Amino acid sequence: MKHGIVLLPEHEWKVAAERWRAAEEIGYHHAWTYDHLMWRWFADRPWYGSVPTLAAAATVTGTIGLGTLVATPNFRHPAVFAKDLATLDDIAGGRLVCGLGSGAPGFDAALLGRPELSPRERAERFEEFVGLLDALLTGGDLDRTSHWYTVSGATFHPRAGQRPRLPFAIAAAGPRGMALTARFGRYWVTSGPPNDFHSRPLREIVPVLRKQMSRLDSACEREGRDPADVRRLFVADASAGGVTASLTAYEDATSALEALGFTDLVVHWPRPDHPYQGDERVVLDFARNNLGGRP
């Protein structure tokens, strides 16, 4: 199993840079940040942009994977975002992973004055968003107009450091999202029940995870893709809490998720207050015992 960590974009860079360096030095395989204009619990606190943060992180690290967890169409246009992604992947030397989600109602959508969309509309928009990103990053040239987006005469050269394009990590729980993952995703992303922040013990959401895994397998089979080709990434600390409460809890969660078939586990760097409150020594001890990085 590979391990990742989320670093919230809340600190000035002189502080944040040390966290990104540390994530690599202690052995994490990938490090992520959230892609929001504003965030539910940080509307009255500093919150920095994901694209410049990842660009800066790429310059202070050398091997760790870097990614958004997750970018959405709430405030992103696929043509503009594709250019940002290609640039980021170039700066990172081919280490970028693009986490993508359909975008829930909230600050990011409301801030730009857009009307609230139904779940069906968000799903339709997301399908087009992912498809356009793929077309732009893979083919480079595109001219297309539809209900949601217009891309007129786009030409992307150079495109990125990875071929045919950088990998997508698609957050999905429903059938349409699973189908998108099967078609475009290198990773499938879940935190368990969607929009659930109850932080229950992991064992309580295992039945949900099993059902989601089965749906993903079926979606891959319908797409003619080997289900084993899609990495399965679990994001802890939302619906499932307590994963980093102790070293034992972290190691037990790793074993349980691996037994379910997950290939990647992502936790949040513990913070001094809500959300993701905890002791960062648990992360450091886990890395020392399990990841082989510098203590």
C-alpha atoms as one frame of an Amber mdcrd trajectory, in Angstrom:
protein
   0.000   0.000   0.000   1.098   3.539  -0.744   0.529   6.379   1.684  -0.340
  10.016   1.186  -0.948  13.066   3.314  -3.066  16.202   2.903  -1.528  19.566
   3.768  -4.192  22.239   4.097  -3.139  25.481   2.330  -3.477  27.511   5.509
   0.100  28.612   6.274   2.362  31.273   4.824   4.837  29.645   2.482   7.826
  30.014   4.805   5.966  27.652   7.167   4.219  25.511   4.566   7.440  24.780
   2.669   8.833  22.913   5.663   5.737  20.704   5.814   5.969  19.759   2.134
   9.684  18.978   2.501   8.978  16.937   5.622   6.256  14.890   3.898   8.811
  13.790   1.314  11.675  13.285   3.756   9.713  11.021   6.095   8.705   8.791
   3.196   5.171   9.618   2.057   4.483   8.569  -1.513   2.179  11.472  -2.361
   1.092  14.770  -0.800  -2.101  16.665  -1.576  -3.844  19.951  -0.966  -7.446
  21.062  -1.250  -8.631  23.088  -4.228 -11.109  25.689  -2.986 -11.634  29.426
  -3.169 -12.974  29.260   0.369 -13.444  26.293   2.686 -16.270  25.481   5.058
 -14.324  25.793   8.315 -11.782  28.372   7.171 -13.961  31.163   5.773 -12.526
  33.536   8.398  -8.908  32.285   8.193  -6.046  32.429   5.691  -6.514  30.059
   2.769  -4.104  29.943  -0.166  -4.594  28.827  -3.756  -3.830  25.250  -4.721
  -2.119  25.883  -8.074   0.589  28.269  -6.783   0.947  26.130  -3.651   1.632
  23.001  -5.703   4.009  24.908  -7.976   5.966  26.037  -4.940   5.837  22.530
  -3.432   7.269  21.121  -6.655  10.324  23.364  -6.293  11.115  22.267  -2.723
  10.609  18.520  -3.285  12.028  16.068  -5.779  10.334  12.666  -5.643   6.981
  12.811  -3.858   3.781  12.802  -5.921   1.779  16.031  -5.727  -1.907  16.569
  -6.297  -5.242  18.303  -5.860  -7.784  16.563  -3.650 -10.032  17.461  -5.361
 -10.468  20.096  -8.069 -14.026  20.701  -9.275 -15.913  22.577 -11.989 -17.421
  24.867  -9.337 -14.923  27.555 -10.311 -12.628  25.862 -12.843 -12.935  26.002
 -16.617 -11.400  22.924 -18.247  -9.307  24.846 -20.807  -7.794  27.196 -18.228
  -7.285  24.406 -15.718  -5.698  22.125 -18.307  -3.081  24.790 -18.996  -2.389
  25.109 -15.259  -2.089  21.332 -14.900   0.315  20.997 -17.820   2.467  23.754
 -16.355   2.407  22.238 -12.875   3.340  18.822 -14.203   6.265  20.342 -16.064
   7.507  22.147 -12.937   7.098  18.940 -10.910   8.935  16.821 -13.456   5.973
  14.534 -14.113   4.904  14.050 -10.480   1.440  15.624 -10.631  -1.802  13.726
 -10.018  -5.041  15.595 -10.665  -7.745  14.762  -8.159 -11.190  15.617  -9.542
 -14.689  15.803  -8.068 -18.099  16.981  -9.227 -18.275  19.875  -6.761 -20.766
  20.162  -3.924 -22.862  23.272  -3.237 -21.131  25.786  -1.008 -18.663  28.654
  -0.992 -16.897  27.805  -4.248 -20.100  27.815  -6.267 -21.876  30.650  -4.454
 -18.892  33.013  -4.409 -19.043  33.471  -8.176 -22.792  34.050  -8.125 -23.698
  30.954 -10.070 -27.097  29.320  -9.558 -27.232  26.213  -7.412 -27.265  23.057
  -9.511 -29.171  19.856  -8.907 -27.213  16.634  -8.351 -28.067  15.585 -11.909
 -26.805  18.865 -13.336 -23.578  18.606 -11.336 -23.060  15.070 -12.648 -23.640
  16.175 -16.247 -21.279  19.122 -15.868 -18.633  16.885 -14.308 -18.819  14.380
 -17.154 -18.146  17.141 -19.631 -15.452  18.726 -17.465 -13.469  15.480 -17.189
 -13.921  14.643 -20.857 -12.670  18.061 -21.958  -9.680  17.900 -19.606  -8.764
  14.524 -21.046  -9.136  15.748 -24.630  -7.039  18.857 -24.018  -4.263  17.119
 -22.100  -4.119  14.124 -24.422  -4.717  15.585 -27.862  -3.780  19.201 -27.286
  -6.129  20.650 -29.903  -9.842  21.171 -29.354 -12.754  23.160 -30.715 -16.029
  22.310 -29.008 -19.184  24.071 -27.803 -21.813  22.492 -25.557 -24.326  23.302
 -22.847 -21.676  23.713 -20.150 -18.471  24.842 -21.860 -17.015  26.447 -24.928
 -13.443  25.683 -25.997 -12.650  27.532 -29.196  -9.495  26.770 -31.143  -7.437
  25.479 -28.196  -3.887  24.342 -28.964  -1.770  23.024 -26.085   1.948  22.614
 -26.827   3.793  21.484 -24.797   1.140  19.596 -22.865   2.790  17.984 -19.839
   5.608  15.769 -18.619   3.598  12.535 -18.499   2.253  10.643 -21.489  -0.389
  10.382 -22.699  -1.317  12.767 -19.879  -0.983  13.163 -16.124  -3.132  10.720
 -14.110  -6.620  11.590 -12.893  -7.829  10.590  -9.418 -11.623  10.739  -9.610
 -13.802  10.990  -6.522 -16.963   8.989  -7.179 -19.772   7.258  -5.321 -22.649
   7.080  -7.812 -22.950   5.207 -11.123 -22.072   8.157 -13.357 -18.962   8.976
 -11.355 -17.923   5.329 -11.328 -18.316   5.209 -15.114 -16.091   8.293 -15.433
 -13.487   6.679 -13.202 -13.521   3.498 -15.276 -13.068   5.503 -18.451 -10.584
   8.185 -17.393  -9.228   7.493 -13.893  -5.902   6.105 -12.805  -7.173   6.355
  -9.228 -10.625   6.071  -7.704 -11.073   8.278  -4.611 -13.513   7.736  -1.750
 -13.876   8.750   1.867 -16.828   6.438   2.399 -20.413   7.734   2.479 -20.534
  10.975   0.432 -20.610  14.285   2.345 -20.425  12.459   5.674 -18.329  14.191
   8.352 -19.372  12.123  11.352 -15.885  10.623  11.832 -17.142   7.199  12.810
 -14.856   4.212  13.400 -13.591   2.743  10.143 -15.290  -0.604  10.804 -18.714
   1.098  10.653 -18.260   2.240   7.051 -16.657  -0.959   5.737 -20.002  -2.207
   4.309 -20.318   1.037   2.310 -16.763   0.680   1.031 -17.393  -2.913  -0.079
 -20.471  -1.834  -2.061 -18.558   1.036  -3.667 -15.698  -1.270  -4.626 -18.160
  -3.681  -6.223 -19.763  -0.843  -8.212 -16.358   0.255  -9.436 -15.501  -3.276
 -10.541 -18.762  -3.454 -12.489 -18.148  -0.062 -14.101 -14.684  -1.171 -15.212
 -16.068  -4.381 -16.678 -18.696  -2.431 -18.641 -15.927  -0.186 -19.960 -13.843
  -3.221 -20.943 -11.148  -2.323 -18.427  -9.417  -4.573 -15.937 -10.621  -3.422
 -12.469  -7.132  -4.105 -11.107  -5.834  -1.319 -13.351  -7.547   1.329 -11.178
  -5.832   2.246  -7.919  -8.226   2.636  -4.984  -7.497   5.579  -2.708  -9.193
   6.057   0.656  -9.194   9.504   2.273  -9.446   9.219   6.049 -10.658  11.678
   8.686 -14.071  12.545   7.201 -16.641   9.752   7.455 -13.981   7.544   9.088
 -12.221   9.182  12.013  -9.594   8.120  14.481  -7.200   6.687  11.901  -4.330
   8.853  13.170  -5.459   8.843  16.806  -2.524   6.578  17.622   0.216   4.639
  15.889  -1.688   1.407  16.485  -4.897   2.850  15.006  -3.014   4.045  11.922
  -1.350   0.683  11.370  -4.601  -1.216  11.990  -6.445   0.991   9.466  -3.723
   0.349   6.912  -4.105  -3.409   7.316  -7.907  -3.293   7.213  -8.043  -1.132
   4.087  -5.410  -3.191   2.314  -7.438  -6.321   3.052 -10.461  -4.642   1.431
  -8.447  -4.026  -1.723  -7.387  -0.406  -1.290  -4.024   0.502  -2.768  -3.567
   3.958  -1.211  -4.405   5.547   2.143  -4.385   9.323   2.572  -4.589  11.045
   5.944  -4.420  14.702   6.970  -1.413  16.206   8.688  -2.714  16.522  12.269
  -3.634  20.056  13.310  -3.872  21.702  16.753  -7.619  22.386  16.421 -10.700
  21.372  14.453 -10.741  19.982  11.799  -8.268  17.084  11.753  -7.131  17.784
  15.279  -4.416  15.428  16.466  -0.808  14.813  17.368   1.664  15.028  14.494
   3.974  12.652  16.340   1.638   9.832  15.237   2.384  10.679  11.591   6.110
  10.886  12.281   6.127   7.592  14.186   4.118   5.843  11.475   6.499   7.093
   8.805   9.545   5.992  10.783   8.125   2.509  11.371   6.462   1.911   8.002
   7.684   4.244   5.256  11.422   4.126   5.629  11.944   7.862   5.403  14.134
  10.118   7.468  12.712  10.437  11.026
